[in-house]
Amino acid sequence: MALRKYRTDAAVAANEAETAQTGSPAYWICLALLLATTALAARIASLW
């Protein structure tokens, strides 16, 4: 039973860590870079 409680606590901690990362500035910077890269790739592809 202790193993089950440990796994549940670990899952809760991982879930909280995931939601905390979504609000971090690094998350938004990476997302913006990904969108900019996609836009640049689309622009280059449209020139060909």
C-alpha positions as MATLAB code, in Angstrom:
seq = 'MALRKYRTDAAVAANEAETAQTGSPAYWICLALLLATTALAARIASLW';
ca = [
       0.000    0.000    0.000;
       2.913    2.367    0.710;
       4.160    1.915   -2.856;
       0.780    2.970   -4.209;
       0.772    6.103   -2.040;
       4.318    6.937   -3.181;
       3.333    6.563   -6.832;
       0.295    8.786   -6.305;
       2.398   11.445   -4.563;
       4.946   11.291   -7.372;
       2.218   11.681   -9.983;
       0.789   14.680   -8.150;
       4.240   16.277   -7.873;
       4.936   15.681  -11.567;
       1.582   17.190  -12.486;
       2.263   20.281  -10.372;
       5.720   20.661  -11.916;
       4.218   20.458  -15.397;
       1.699   23.202  -14.719;
       4.410   25.391  -13.196;
       6.560   25.061  -16.318;
       3.732   26.193  -18.581;
       3.754   29.614  -16.945;
       7.526   30.015  -17.039;
       9.114   32.553  -19.401;
      11.355   29.865  -20.924;
       8.262   27.970  -22.099;
       6.919   31.025  -23.925;
      10.319   31.860  -25.435;
      10.674   28.332  -26.789;
       7.135   28.442  -28.151;
       7.797   31.796  -29.856;
      11.024   30.450  -31.390;
       9.186   27.390  -32.658;
       6.491   29.541  -34.269;
       9.090   31.874  -35.799;
      10.992   28.905  -37.238;
       7.788   27.498  -38.712;
       6.891   30.869  -40.237;
      10.381   31.221  -41.725;
      10.225   27.712  -43.174;
       6.856   28.463  -44.741;
       8.193   31.687  -46.227;
      11.236   29.935  -47.678;
       9.051   27.153  -49.082;
       6.747   29.692  -50.729;
       9.703   31.237  -52.594;
      10.491   27.923  -54.296;
];
